[in-house]
Amino acid sequence: MNQIFKVVGKSAVTEVPSKKEAGAVLKKCVYHLQSLDGDEVLATAFDEKATLQVAPGDVVAASLWLKVREYDGNKYQDCTVGRMAVLQSKLQF
């Protein structure tokens, strides 16, 4: 399900090695998003979603995939961008 978010920030896009294909790389970034009710989330995006041209204050529709994993007795939640589209942009082209 898509939700509406305001972009608070976005990290620099980096390249990381793919675990599925030898020699392949993935583009990766982290978005800081704020929902309409004020909740904030950090979500990792890969490839074309990582290279979207967005700026703080832009409004996006995004679906987020949540996954909980356990490591050394601790639980960690991963949040990944499934889909993202810019609805309103402050960028000028």
Number of C-alpha atoms within 10 A of each C-alpha: 9 13 12 18 26 22 21 17 17 18 12 11 16 15 13 12 12 12 10 8 8 8 8 11 15 16 17 19 18 21 21 17 25 19 15 11 7 10 9 15 16 17 19 21 24 19 15 12 17 23 15 12 10 20 15 16 17 19 22 21 17 18 17 20 14 12 10 9 10 9 7 5 7 7 9 11 10 13 17 18 19 17 15 20 15 17 12 13 15 11 11 4 3
